[in-house]
Structures are given as C-alpha cells and as structure tokens.
C-alpha cells in the first residue's frame, strides 16, 4: 500500500483549486509543446521565416482550443518565449470585416463612424513566432 499523507483542513479545502491549477498548467505546457513542434516543422519544411496560429472569434483552424489559448495567453507566450529566446513571439488582435471578395479584411484603422455601416465583422487573433 502506498504511503498516505496526512491532510489538514486547509489543505483539504484548497485541494480542488490546487488540482485545477495543476491541470491548467499541464494543458498550457501541452499547447506550448504543440506550437513549438509546428514552428520547428515550418522552419524545416518551408522558406518562410514565421509560423502563426490564427484564431477567429475564439476558433482555431490549427486545431488548438482557441478559447483556452486566449484565456491563458500570458502563460503560453511566456513558455514560447523561453523556447525561442531570440525570436519575436507576439499575440496580435485585429478587427476584420468580410469584403465583396468574400475575404476578411483588416478594419482596425477605419474611422469609427464608418464601422457602423459594416456588417459581418469579427476579430482575428494571432500568435506569431518570427525568426526572420
């Protein structure tokens, strides 16, 4: 039988929060590892000097849980910056609207009076690792 650890009342009260935080940190680490692998594969395979994960209204085409990433962005960026110390690692947020060409266009710099006439707007967010 494994050794049993005595638990105080305070330890019992905080056990759920402690377990939740350990799980969150494990998920952050897994996310950082996947992003690291994607960036390394991009550098090995393409002449591009950057990798990016794109999030649109909380969804991510690259298979990451967009809501989790955005909620934990500071820890994820910190982990990526440790792994890519002399690369640029940034999180960018851009307001977008669909144009007549059915593509999303950056509207971040448009006058606020014009924005009220635009339909189908959203927010694109990116994690960008650049080594160029």
N, C-alpha and C positions, 0 to 999 in steps of 0.2 A: 504494500500500500504506500502511496506517495505521502511525503511529509505534509501535514496540514498546517496552515499558517493561521495563527490567532488573528482575529479581526475585531477592531474596536468599533463602537457605534458610529463614530465619524467616518471611519473607513468604509463601513457598510453603506452609509448614506451617499458617499461620493463614488461608489464603485461603478454605477451606471454611467455617470459622466466621464469617469476615467476610461472605461471600456469604449464608449462612443468616441472619445478623442483619439485613442489608440487606433481604432478602426478608420477614422478620418485620415490620420497621418499615414496609415498603410495605403489607403486609396490615393492620397497625394503622391506618395512615393511610386506607386504603380503607374500613375498618369505621367509623372516626370520621366520614368524609365521608357514608357512608350514613345513620348515625344522625343527623347534623346535618340532612340532607335530610328525613328522616322527621319530626323535631321541627319544622322550619320548615313543612312541609306540614300538620302537625297544627295549628299556630298559625294558618295561613292558612285552614284549612277548618272548624275546629271552635271552639266557645267554651271548650273545655277549656283549662286552664292547665298541663297537663303532658303529656309523652309518656313512654312506658315500653316497654322491651323486656323480655319475660318469658322466663325460662329455667326449665325444669322438668327436673331430673335431667340437665342438660347439653344439652338440646334447646331450640330456639327457634322459636316459631311465626312470627316476623317474618322468617325466612329467614337469620338470622345463624348462623354456625358457633358454637354455644354453647360448645363445649369450647375453641375458640380464644379467644373473648371472655373466658371465665373465667380462662384461663391468662395472659392479657395484660391483665387488668382495670386494673391501675395505669396503664399507658401509655394505654389507651383513655379512662379517666376524666380523666387529665391533658390529653389532647387536647380532650375535650369541654369541660372547664372553661376552657380557653383560648378556645374558640369561644363559650361562653356565660358570660362573666365575672361577671355579677351574678345568675345563675340558680343554683338549687340543682341540683347534679349528684351523685347518690348511687348507691351499689350496696348493695342490701338483700338479705338472705338470710333466708328464713322456712321453718320446718318445717311441713309440711302433712300432712293425712290426709283420705281420702275419707269423707264423711259419708253418712248414709242417703239424702240427696237427690242423691247421685252427683256432688256438687261437692266441690272441695278446700277445706278449712278450715284456718286458721292454728292450730297446736297448740303454738306456741313457748312459751306461758306456762302450759301444763298441768304438773301435778305429775309428776315423773319416774316415780313408782310407777304412774300411770295409763297412761303411754306404752306400757308393755309389753303392755297389753291391746288396743292399737290395731293394726289391720292396714292394709296399703296406704298406707304413709307415704312421704314423699319430701321433697325440698327445692325450693322455688321461689326463684329469684333474679331480681332486677330491676335494670335500670339505669333510673333515673328522672331526667328533666330537668324541673324545675318552674320556671315563670316567674310564678306567681300571687302 
